Amino acid sequence: MKDAEHQYREALAAYVKLSRANDTIERRIMGHKPLPAGMSVSQFAVLEALLHKGRLTHHEVARKILKTRGNITSVVDRLEGLELVARRRCDTDRRRVYLELTDRGRTVARSAFERMREAITAEMSVLSPDELVELARLCKKLGTAKRYPLPAGEGP
């Protein structure tokens, strides 16, 4: 019984530290003001996915940024209203709609991505290169463990 209790306490302590570190690092990165005023992290994630992957469907974007398609629709509506993203119907399958950056969207995405990259690099610099590799390895191990199925539409 002691082993199970000890394992629980260690797992809980690690989970709390991971959660607090994530919250703290996100606040610190956002403290650099890498995103244009009023832009959400989800909006940036859509722009970044389109910037680096090219045109994608709503479903593909949702999978890339780990959100549901329902979430993506409202985010894309906002980006389209700001003329950063355009919806384009597929020529061969009219049911398929692609998302792509407008020229303005590409400019905004590149600028925000560069500022985000600088902020992330600055905040993660407390770790050595070897520690960054180890942290990434451990996070991937946690994130890809096949323990329990995630609810439909969630996960990588």
CNS distance restraints for C-alpha pairs under 8 A (distance, minus, plus):
assign (resid   1 and name CA) (resid   5 and name CA) 6.31 0.50 0.50
assign (resid   2 and name CA) (resid   6 and name CA) 5.98 0.50 0.50
assign (resid   3 and name CA) (resid   7 and name CA) 6.03 0.50 0.50
assign (resid   4 and name CA) (resid   8 and name CA) 6.10 0.50 0.50
assign (resid   5 and name CA) (resid   9 and name CA) 6.20 0.50 0.50
assign (resid   6 and name CA) (resid  10 and name CA) 6.22 0.50 0.50
assign (resid   7 and name CA) (resid  11 and name CA) 6.04 0.50 0.50
assign (resid   8 and name CA) (resid  12 and name CA) 5.99 0.50 0.50
assign (resid   9 and name CA) (resid  13 and name CA) 6.02 0.50 0.50
assign (resid  10 and name CA) (resid  14 and name CA) 6.10 0.50 0.50
assign (resid  11 and name CA) (resid  15 and name CA) 6.07 0.50 0.50
assign (resid  12 and name CA) (resid  16 and name CA) 6.08 0.50 0.50
assign (resid  13 and name CA) (resid  17 and name CA) 6.17 0.50 0.50
assign (resid  14 and name CA) (resid  18 and name CA) 6.05 0.50 0.50
assign (resid  15 and name CA) (resid  19 and name CA) 6.07 0.50 0.50
assign (resid  16 and name CA) (resid  20 and name CA) 6.04 0.50 0.50
assign (resid  17 and name CA) (resid  21 and name CA) 5.90 0.50 0.50
assign (resid  18 and name CA) (resid  22 and name CA) 6.09 0.50 0.50
assign (resid  19 and name CA) (resid  23 and name CA) 6.24 0.50 0.50
assign (resid  20 and name CA) (resid  24 and name CA) 6.01 0.50 0.50
assign (resid  21 and name CA) (resid  25 and name CA) 5.97 0.50 0.50
assign (resid  22 and name CA) (resid  26 and name CA) 6.11 0.50 0.50
assign (resid  23 and name CA) (resid  27 and name CA) 6.29 0.50 0.50
assign (resid  24 and name CA) (resid  28 and name CA) 6.16 0.50 0.50
assign (resid  25 and name CA) (resid  29 and name CA) 6.03 0.50 0.50
assign (resid  25 and name CA) (resid 123 and name CA) 6.98 0.50 0.50
assign (resid  26 and name CA) (resid  30 and name CA) 6.12 0.50 0.50
assign (resid  27 and name CA) (resid  31 and name CA) 6.03 0.50 0.50
assign (resid  28 and name CA) (resid  32 and name CA) 6.96 0.50 0.50
assign (resid  28 and name CA) (resid 123 and name CA) 7.02 0.50 0.50
assign (resid  29 and name CA) (resid  33 and name CA) 7.52 0.50 0.50
assign (resid  29 and name CA) (resid  34 and name CA) 7.63 0.50 0.50
assign (resid  29 and name CA) (resid 116 and name CA) 7.54 0.50 0.50
assign (resid  29 and name CA) (resid 119 and name CA) 5.38 0.50 0.50
assign (resid  29 and name CA) (resid 120 and name CA) 6.05 0.50 0.50
assign (resid  29 and name CA) (resid 123 and name CA) 6.60 0.50 0.50
assign (resid  30 and name CA) (resid  34 and name CA) 6.42 0.50 0.50
assign (resid  30 and name CA) (resid  35 and name CA) 7.87 0.50 0.50
assign (resid  30 and name CA) (resid 119 and name CA) 7.92 0.50 0.50
assign (resid  32 and name CA) (resid 119 and name CA) 6.03 0.50 0.50
assign (resid  34 and name CA) (resid 112 and name CA) 5.84 0.50 0.50
assign (resid  34 and name CA) (resid 113 and name CA) 7.80 0.50 0.50
assign (resid  34 and name CA) (resid 115 and name CA) 4.79 0.50 0.50
assign (resid  34 and name CA) (resid 116 and name CA) 4.98 0.50 0.50
assign (resid  34 and name CA) (resid 119 and name CA) 6.97 0.50 0.50
assign (resid  35 and name CA) (resid  39 and name CA) 6.13 0.50 0.50
assign (resid  35 and name CA) (resid  40 and name CA) 7.77 0.50 0.50
assign (resid  35 and name CA) (resid  44 and name CA) 7.46 0.50 0.50
assign (resid  35 and name CA) (resid 112 and name CA) 5.38 0.50 0.50
assign (resid  35 and name CA) (resid 115 and name CA) 7.48 0.50 0.50
assign (resid  35 and name CA) (resid 116 and name CA) 7.32 0.50 0.50
assign (resid  36 and name CA) (resid 112 and name CA) 7.05 0.50 0.50
assign (resid  39 and name CA) (resid  43 and name CA) 6.23 0.50 0.50
assign (resid  39 and name CA) (resid  44 and name CA) 6.83 0.50 0.50
assign (resid  40 and name CA) (resid  44 and name CA) 6.29 0.50 0.50
assign (resid  41 and name CA) (resid  45 and name CA) 6.07 0.50 0.50
assign (resid  42 and name CA) (resid  46 and name CA) 6.36 0.50 0.50
assign (resid  42 and name CA) (resid  75 and name CA) 7.02 0.50 0.50
assign (resid  43 and name CA) (resid  47 and name CA) 6.39 0.50 0.50
assign (resid  43 and name CA) (resid  75 and name CA) 5.87 0.50 0.50
assign (resid  43 and name CA) (resid  76 and name CA) 7.49 0.50 0.50
assign (resid  43 and name CA) (resid  79 and name CA) 7.01 0.50 0.50
assign (resid  44 and name CA) (resid  48 and name CA) 5.97 0.50 0.50
assign (resid  44 and name CA) (resid 109 and name CA) 7.28 0.50 0.50
assign (resid  44 and name CA) (resid 112 and name CA) 7.71 0.50 0.50
assign (resid  45 and name CA) (resid  49 and name CA) 6.08 0.50 0.50
assign (resid  45 and name CA) (resid  65 and name CA) 6.30 0.50 0.50
assign (resid  46 and name CA) (resid  50 and name CA) 6.28 0.50 0.50
assign (resid  46 and name CA) (resid  61 and name CA) 6.59 0.50 0.50
assign (resid  46 and name CA) (resid  65 and name CA) 7.17 0.50 0.50
assign (resid  46 and name CA) (resid  76 and name CA) 7.77 0.50 0.50
assign (resid  47 and name CA) (resid  51 and name CA) 5.97 0.50 0.50
assign (resid  47 and name CA) (resid  85 and name CA) 7.86 0.50 0.50
assign (resid  47 and name CA) (resid 101 and name CA) 7.22 0.50 0.50
assign (resid  47 and name CA) (resid 105 and name CA) 7.31 0.50 0.50
assign (resid  47 and name CA) (resid 106 and name CA) 7.85 0.50 0.50
assign (resid  47 and name CA) (resid 109 and name CA) 5.63 0.50 0.50
assign (resid  48 and name CA) (resid  52 and name CA) 6.20 0.50 0.50
assign (resid  48 and name CA) (resid 109 and name CA) 6.18 0.50 0.50
assign (resid  48 and name CA) (resid 113 and name CA) 6.83 0.50 0.50
assign (resid  49 and name CA) (resid  53 and name CA) 5.69 0.50 0.50
assign (resid  49 and name CA) (resid  54 and name CA) 7.49 0.50 0.50
assign (resid  49 and name CA) (resid  61 and name CA) 6.76 0.50 0.50
assign (resid  49 and name CA) (resid  64 and name CA) 6.97 0.50 0.50
assign (resid  49 and name CA) (resid  65 and name CA) 7.51 0.50 0.50
assign (resid  50 and name CA) (resid  54 and name CA) 4.78 0.50 0.50
assign (resid  50 and name CA) (resid  55 and name CA) 5.85 0.50 0.50
assign (resid  50 and name CA) (resid  56 and name CA) 6.78 0.50 0.50
assign (resid  50 and name CA) (resid  61 and name CA) 7.83 0.50 0.50
assign (resid  50 and name CA) (resid  99 and name CA) 7.60 0.50 0.50
assign (resid  50 and name CA) (resid 100 and name CA) 6.25 0.50 0.50
assign (resid  50 and name CA) (resid 101 and name CA) 6.48 0.50 0.50
assign (resid  51 and name CA) (resid 101 and name CA) 7.13 0.50 0.50
assign (resid  51 and name CA) (resid 106 and name CA) 6.58 0.50 0.50
assign (resid  51 and name CA) (resid 109 and name CA) 6.73 0.50 0.50
assign (resid  51 and name CA) (resid 110 and name CA) 7.45 0.50 0.50
assign (resid  54 and name CA) (resid 100 and name CA) 6.71 0.50 0.50
assign (resid  55 and name CA) (resid  98 and name CA) 6.03 0.50 0.50
assign (resid  55 and name CA) (resid  99 and name CA) 5.42 0.50 0.50
assign (resid  55 and name CA) (resid 100 and name CA) 4.63 0.50 0.50
assign (resid  55 and name CA) (resid 101 and name CA) 7.57 0.50 0.50
assign (resid  56 and name CA) (resid  60 and name CA) 5.77 0.50 0.50
assign (resid  56 and name CA) (resid  61 and name CA) 6.19 0.50 0.50
assign (resid  56 and name CA) (resid  98 and name CA) 5.27 0.50 0.50
assign (resid  56 and name CA) (resid  99 and name CA) 5.37 0.50 0.50
assign (resid  56 and name CA) (resid 100 and name CA) 6.87 0.50 0.50
assign (resid  57 and name CA) (resid  61 and name CA) 6.26 0.50 0.50
assign (resid  57 and name CA) (resid  96 and name CA) 7.25 0.50 0.50
assign (resid  57 and name CA) (resid  97 and name CA) 5.88 0.50 0.50
assign (resid  57 and name CA) (resid  98 and name CA) 4.45 0.50 0.50
assign (resid  57 and name CA) (resid  99 and name CA) 5.75 0.50 0.50
assign (resid  58 and name CA) (resid  62 and name CA) 6.11 0.50 0.50
assign (resid  58 and name CA) (resid  69 and name CA) 6.30 0.50 0.50
assign (resid  58 and name CA) (resid  72 and name CA) 6.65 0.50 0.50
assign (resid  58 and name CA) (resid  73 and name CA) 7.31 0.50 0.50
assign (resid  58 and name CA) (resid  97 and name CA) 7.48 0.50 0.50
assign (resid  58 and name CA) (resid  98 and name CA) 7.03 0.50 0.50
assign (resid  58 and name CA) (resid  99 and name CA) 6.91 0.50 0.50
assign (resid  59 and name CA) (resid  63 and name CA) 6.29 0.50 0.50
assign (resid  59 and name CA) (resid  69 and name CA) 5.82 0.50 0.50
assign (resid  60 and name CA) (resid  64 and name CA) 6.19 0.50 0.50
assign (resid  61 and name CA) (resid  65 and name CA) 6.21 0.50 0.50
assign (resid  61 and name CA) (resid  72 and name CA) 7.62 0.50 0.50
assign (resid  62 and name CA) (resid  66 and name CA) 5.68 0.50 0.50
assign (resid  62 and name CA) (resid  67 and name CA) 4.81 0.50 0.50
assign (resid  62 and name CA) (resid  68 and name CA) 5.55 0.50 0.50
assign (resid  62 and name CA) (resid  69 and name CA) 5.51 0.50 0.50
assign (resid  62 and name CA) (resid  72 and name CA) 6.24 0.50 0.50
assign (resid  63 and name CA) (resid  67 and name CA) 6.49 0.50 0.50
assign (resid  63 and name CA) (resid  68 and name CA) 7.62 0.50 0.50
assign (resid  63 and name CA) (resid 155 and name CA) 7.44 0.50 0.50
assign (resid  63 and name CA) (resid 156 and name CA) 5.96 0.50 0.50
assign (resid  64 and name CA) (resid 156 and name CA) 7.18 0.50 0.50
assign (resid  66 and name CA) (resid 154 and name CA) 6.49 0.50 0.50
assign (resid  66 and name CA) (resid 155 and name CA) 5.72 0.50 0.50
assign (resid  66 and name CA) (resid 156 and name CA) 6.03 0.50 0.50
assign (resid  67 and name CA) (resid  71 and name CA) 6.38 0.50 0.50
assign (resid  67 and name CA) (resid  72 and name CA) 6.92 0.50 0.50
assign (resid  67 and name CA) (resid 153 and name CA) 7.55 0.50 0.50
assign (resid  67 and name CA) (resid 154 and name CA) 6.58 0.50 0.50
assign (resid  67 and name CA) (resid 155 and name CA) 7.85 0.50 0.50
assign (resid  68 and name CA) (resid  72 and name CA) 6.50 0.50 0.50
assign (resid  68 and name CA) (resid 153 and name CA) 5.51 0.50 0.50
assign (resid  68 and name CA) (resid 154 and name CA) 6.49 0.50 0.50
assign (resid  69 and name CA) (resid  73 and name CA) 6.35 0.50 0.50
assign (resid  69 and name CA) (resid 153 and name CA) 7.68 0.50 0.50
assign (resid  70 and name CA) (resid  74 and name CA) 7.14 0.50 0.50
assign (resid  71 and name CA) (resid  75 and name CA) 6.52 0.50 0.50
assign (resid  72 and name CA) (resid  76 and name CA) 5.90 0.50 0.50
assign (resid  73 and name CA) (resid  77 and name CA) 6.04 0.50 0.50
assign (resid  74 and name CA) (resid  78 and name CA) 6.40 0.50 0.50
assign (resid  75 and name CA) (resid  79 and name CA) 6.36 0.50 0.50
assign (resid  76 and name CA) (resid  80 and name CA) 5.86 0.50 0.50
assign (resid  76 and name CA) (resid  85 and name CA) 7.13 0.50 0.50
assign (resid  77 and name CA) (resid  81 and name CA) 6.16 0.50 0.50
assign (resid  78 and name CA) (resid  82 and name CA) 6.38 0.50 0.50
assign (resid  79 and name CA) (resid  83 and name CA) 6.28 0.50 0.50
assign (resid  79 and name CA) (resid  84 and name CA) 5.34 0.50 0.50
assign (resid  79 and name CA) (resid  85 and name CA) 5.56 0.50 0.50
assign (resid  80 and name CA) (resid  84 and name CA) 5.73 0.50 0.50
assign (resid  80 and name CA) (resid  85 and name CA) 4.77 0.50 0.50
assign (resid  80 and name CA) (resid  86 and name CA) 5.80 0.50 0.50
assign (resid  80 and name CA) (resid  87 and name CA) 7.82 0.50 0.50
assign (resid  83 and name CA) (resid 102 and name CA) 6.82 0.50 0.50
assign (resid  83 and name CA) (resid 104 and name CA) 7.10 0.50 0.50
assign (resid  83 and name CA) (resid 105 and name CA) 6.95 0.50 0.50
assign (resid  84 and name CA) (resid 101 and name CA) 5.93 0.50 0.50
assign (resid  84 and name CA) (resid 102 and name CA) 5.33 0.50 0.50
assign (resid  84 and name CA) (resid 103 and name CA) 7.56 0.50 0.50
assign (resid  84 and name CA) (resid 104 and name CA) 5.74 0.50 0.50
assign (resid  84 and name CA) (resid 105 and name CA) 3.73 0.50 0.50
assign (resid  84 and name CA) (resid 106 and name CA) 7.40 0.50 0.50
assign (resid  84 and name CA) (resid 108 and name CA) 7.76 0.50 0.50
assign (resid  85 and name CA) (resid  99 and name CA) 6.58 0.50 0.50
assign (resid  85 and name CA) (resid 100 and name CA) 5.60 0.50 0.50
assign (resid  85 and name CA) (resid 101 and name CA) 4.53 0.50 0.50
assign (resid  85 and name CA) (resid 102 and name CA) 5.36 0.50 0.50
assign (resid  85 and name CA) (resid 105 and name CA) 6.09 0.50 0.50
assign (resid  86 and name CA) (resid  99 and name CA) 5.77 0.50 0.50
assign (resid  86 and name CA) (resid 100 and name CA) 5.45 0.50 0.50
assign (resid  86 and name CA) (resid 101 and name CA) 6.21 0.50 0.50
assign (resid  86 and name CA) (resid 102 and name CA) 6.24 0.50 0.50
assign (resid  87 and name CA) (resid  97 and name CA) 6.32 0.50 0.50
assign (resid  87 and name CA) (resid  98 and name CA) 5.61 0.50 0.50
assign (resid  87 and name CA) (resid  99 and name CA) 4.76 0.50 0.50
assign (resid  87 and name CA) (resid 100 and name CA) 6.57 0.50 0.50
assign (resid  88 and name CA) (resid  97 and name CA) 5.51 0.50 0.50
assign (resid  88 and name CA) (resid  98 and name CA) 5.06 0.50 0.50
assign (resid  88 and name CA) (resid  99 and name CA) 6.33 0.50 0.50
assign (resid  88 and name CA) (resid 100 and name CA) 7.56 0.50 0.50
assign (resid  89 and name CA) (resid  93 and name CA) 7.70 0.50 0.50
assign (resid  89 and name CA) (resid  94 and name CA) 5.72 0.50 0.50
assign (resid  89 and name CA) (resid  95 and name CA) 7.30 0.50 0.50
assign (resid  89 and name CA) (resid  96 and name CA) 5.97 0.50 0.50
assign (resid  89 and name CA) (resid  97 and name CA) 4.42 0.50 0.50
assign (resid  89 and name CA) (resid  98 and name CA) 6.10 0.50 0.50
assign (resid  90 and name CA) (resid  94 and name CA) 5.45 0.50 0.50
assign (resid  90 and name CA) (resid  95 and name CA) 7.42 0.50 0.50
assign (resid  90 and name CA) (resid  96 and name CA) 5.47 0.50 0.50
assign (resid  90 and name CA) (resid  97 and name CA) 5.86 0.50 0.50
assign (resid  90 and name CA) (resid  98 and name CA) 6.78 0.50 0.50
assign (resid 101 and name CA) (resid 105 and name CA) 5.10 0.50 0.50
assign (resid 101 and name CA) (resid 106 and name CA) 5.62 0.50 0.50
assign (resid 102 and name CA) (resid 106 and name CA) 6.09 0.50 0.50
assign (resid 103 and name CA) (resid 107 and name CA) 6.42 0.50 0.50
assign (resid 104 and name CA) (resid 108 and name CA) 6.23 0.50 0.50
assign (resid 105 and name CA) (resid 109 and name CA) 5.84 0.50 0.50
assign (resid 106 and name CA) (resid 110 and name CA) 6.03 0.50 0.50
assign (resid 107 and name CA) (resid 111 and name CA) 6.25 0.50 0.50
assign (resid 108 and name CA) (resid 112 and name CA) 6.05 0.50 0.50
assign (resid 109 and name CA) (resid 113 and name CA) 5.82 0.50 0.50
assign (resid 110 and name CA) (resid 114 and name CA) 6.14 0.50 0.50
assign (resid 111 and name CA) (resid 115 and name CA) 6.38 0.50 0.50
assign (resid 112 and name CA) (resid 116 and name CA) 5.97 0.50 0.50
assign (resid 113 and name CA) (resid 117 and name CA) 5.93 0.50 0.50
assign (resid 114 and name CA) (resid 118 and name CA) 6.27 0.50 0.50
assign (resid 115 and name CA) (resid 119 and name CA) 6.20 0.50 0.50
assign (resid 116 and name CA) (resid 120 and name CA) 6.05 0.50 0.50
assign (resid 117 and name CA) (resid 121 and name CA) 6.06 0.50 0.50
assign (resid 118 and name CA) (resid 122 and name CA) 6.09 0.50 0.50
assign (resid 119 and name CA) (resid 123 and name CA) 6.16 0.50 0.50
assign (resid 120 and name CA) (resid 124 and name CA) 5.96 0.50 0.50
assign (resid 121 and name CA) (resid 125 and name CA) 5.99 0.50 0.50
assign (resid 124 and name CA) (resid 132 and name CA) 7.95 0.50 0.50
assign (resid 127 and name CA) (resid 131 and name CA) 5.57 0.50 0.50
assign (resid 127 and name CA) (resid 132 and name CA) 6.01 0.50 0.50
assign (resid 128 and name CA) (resid 132 and name CA) 6.20 0.50 0.50
assign (resid 129 and name CA) (resid 133 and name CA) 6.38 0.50 0.50
assign (resid 130 and name CA) (resid 134 and name CA) 6.25 0.50 0.50
assign (resid 131 and name CA) (resid 135 and name CA) 5.97 0.50 0.50
assign (resid 132 and name CA) (resid 136 and name CA) 6.08 0.50 0.50
assign (resid 133 and name CA) (resid 137 and name CA) 6.15 0.50 0.50
assign (resid 134 and name CA) (resid 138 and name CA) 6.17 0.50 0.50
assign (resid 135 and name CA) (resid 139 and name CA) 6.08 0.50 0.50
assign (resid 136 and name CA) (resid 140 and name CA) 6.05 0.50 0.50
assign (resid 137 and name CA) (resid 141 and name CA) 6.18 0.50 0.50
assign (resid 138 and name CA) (resid 142 and name CA) 6.26 0.50 0.50
assign (resid 139 and name CA) (resid 143 and name CA) 5.99 0.50 0.50
assign (resid 140 and name CA) (resid 144 and name CA) 5.88 0.50 0.50
assign (resid 141 and name CA) (resid 145 and name CA) 5.96 0.50 0.50
assign (resid 150 and name CA) (resid 154 and name CA) 6.02 0.50 0.50
assign (resid 150 and name CA) (resid 155 and name CA) 6.57 0.50 0.50
